[in-house]
Structure formats: C-alpha cells, structure tokens
Amino acid sequence: MKRTRTEDELQQLARDAQQKYADATAEEVLAWAGDTFGQGLAVACSMAADTVVTDLASKVVPGVDVLFLDTGYHFAETMGTRDGLADALDINLIDVKPRLTVAEQDAEHGPKLHDRDPGLCCQMRKVEPLNAALEGYEAWVTGLRREDNALRAQTPLVEWDTKHSMVKINPIAAWTFDDVLTYATEHDVIVNPLLADGYPSIGCEPCTRRVAPGEDPRAGRWAGLGKTECGIHL
C-alpha cells in the first residue's frame, strides 16, 4: 500500500480534524475517517475492550484492515476473542507477528525476557512489528481512553502521530469502561471475557494480573516493574 498524501497534507488534516471533532461522537469521528482515508485507514485492536472500536470502524469502512499484534504470549481468551471477532464482523484481520518466535527469542536472549527486560521484549514483540505494519497507511484507529491512566487523560479524538508520521484517531477517548460495556451489550459486540474477571486492561499473559477494586485500570500491567506502557503510544 502506498500513501496518496504528503506528510504536510496529513498533518493539516489532523490539525483541522482535531479542532472540528474535539467534542464529536465516536461515530462522527469514524465517519470522517472513513470518508477521508478509506482503505488508507487501519484499526489496531488488542482484542480487549477495543473490539467496540473495530465494530464501529467496520460500519464506515467495510472490510477495514484490523491489525492484531500476535505476540505469542496472549491469553487463550484473547485469541478466542480474535477468532470470534473475525467471524462476526466485515473486517480484514491481519495477524502482525514479531520477527522472532518465542522459542527463537528465548534462544537469542534467554528465557522470560519479559521478566528481566520488559521494555526490550515489548519493543521486539509489539513496537517494531506494528511500526512495520502501519507503513503505507495514512491513518490508524486506536482504542485509547482517557480514563485508562494519567498519561492518557488528555488524549484527543484526532491527533498527529509524530512517531509514525500519520493521523491517529482515538474515537472512544472520552468513553468510560461502562460506556464500552454498554455499547458492546447493545450492539452484541464480542469482548474479551477477561474484562469481567478482574482484568480491565489486558496485555500478554506473563505481564498481566487482575486489578483489585479501586486500583488504576492499568495497575495489572507489568505490576512491580516500574513500567506502564509498552511503547506503542509513547
């Protein structure tokens, strides 16, 4: 896939849309994205609560490319959600895989790198594969929400993604966790069953634990390791 717009043109689109759609609904933002980018739009889905974003996007761009980072460390429930979503929606699900399998990574860097150097593990199994997968697209859609943590509290619905030099669309940034579940229930959208089992934020199985009542929704990610983000959104 090749971009049809220059970087300057994409930046201008992002600036204009950020202002115009600052208080828009998720449907309005995605309708603009679909009209503007068409097949140049991709959705990144972790198969957690962000399956609702995939549902919304598939309605404005049928057959939209959905990028799933298949790290090799996912919960069985996450893989089941992936399969169910692919069957239920009009999407083109693309498994984005790291350069090394888990066994190859263990041989090269030693077992359980995620315990010893989670930053490097995320870089190789998430950040680098997604960077490569996004090349050629003009815009991507995420499931970022402001209530996730303090770092995401000011997330706009549309922004310029300097890291990837493309437009970044966060249609449910203003939604609460309850909003997500309500939409999923009303529209019969598959969500990861772990969400109802104490996992409001779901990543790789070795680096994700249940969250206690009152804890930050992302407290279960890399608990005790001084890490709060995988690096994709930083």
PECOR-V94229 format. One record per backbone hydrogen bond with DSSP energy under -1.0 kcal/mol. NH is the residue of the N-H (numbers start at 1). CO is the residue of the C=O. If there is no record, write none. Layout:
nh-><NH;NH>
co-><CO;CO>
//
This chain:
nh-><10;11;12;13;14;15;16;17;18;19;20;21;24;29;30;31;32;33;34;35;36;37;38;40;41;42;43;44;45;52;54;55;56;57;58;61;63;64;66;67;68;70;70;71;79;80;81;82;83;84;85;86;87;88;89;91;92;94;96;105;106;107;108;109;110;115;116;117;121;122;123;124;125;126;127;128;130;131;132;133;134;137;138;139;140;141;142;146;148;152;153;155;159;161;162;165;166;167;168;169;170;173;175;180;181;182;183;184;185;186;187;189;195;196;197;199;205;207;208;209;211;215;219;221;222;225>
co-><6;7;8;9;10;11;12;13;14;15;16;17;21;25;26;27;28;29;30;31;32;33;34;37;38;139;65;141;67;49;50;51;52;53;54;57;90;61;92;43;94;68;96;69;75;76;77;78;79;80;81;82;83;84;85;89;64;66;68;101;102;103;104;105;106;112;112;113;117;118;119;120;121;122;122;123;126;127;128;129;130;134;40;40;167;42;169;173;145;149;150;152;168;166;160;161;161;138;159;140;157;170;172;176;177;178;179;180;181;182;183;184;192;193;194;194;73;204;205;220;198;212;216;218;207;222>
//
